[in-house]
Amino acid sequence: MPVLYVVSTPIGNLEDVTLRALRTLREAGLIAAEDTRVTRRLLERHGIATPMTSYNEHNKRSKTARLVEELAEKDVALVSDAGTPGVNDPGADLVSAAVEAGFPVVPVPGPSSITAAVSVSGIASDGFVHLGFLPRRRGDRKRILGEVTSSTAPIVLLEAPHRLQDSLADLLDVLGDRRLIVCRELTKLHEEVFRGSVSAAQEHFQEPRGEF
């Protein structure tokens, strides 16, 4: 029976890809990619010519059923632009649809910005609370942060550069001027790991750029 493979891809450095991931991408009948232009760079780097189709938040309603139909004929490899599909990235809807249709879903694990950040933090070896991307609206952000004020575990979240300062302000307001590690552009040319307080991060990242 054909399989839906959920394949982790590099979060920056194209060398950070497993041998199994490359074999899966090479042998699959079709690759469903968040952005085919991004995935094409990875495929060209490793000499892979598997056909691709786009699958993302904008077209998932129309493409999910079509990809399940493709699964009836061939293995499909699901990838996002970086990291693992379905983890703060598109993919969960296709996984659910494939399971409901009776197809096996197999993970091909690999790079993750979350675990990469945790591994260099020095504060989260015994577990952490992952919030993903914070909401765009300040009220919603503060509500989410308010729900973890009593947590004794480290809190991990993702943020876009244009919202970083707003989120830091809300962190300071809701959680206080606590210890903070900010990981920027992990595995990329301008990788940076900042260690300090929330207020110090506000001062340091006056013109934030990249993935946080």
Secondary structure, DSSP 4 states (H G I P E B T S, - for coil): ---EEEE-B-SS-TT---HHHHHHHHH-SEEEES-HHHHHHHHHHTT----EEE-STTTHHHHHHHHHHHHTTS-EEEE-SSB-TTSSSS-HHHHHHHHHTT--EEEE----HHHHHHHHHSS-TT--EEEEEPPSSHHHHHHHHHTTTT--S-EEEE--GGGHHHHHHHHHHHH-S-EEEEEESTTSTT-EEEEEEHHHHHHH-SS--S--
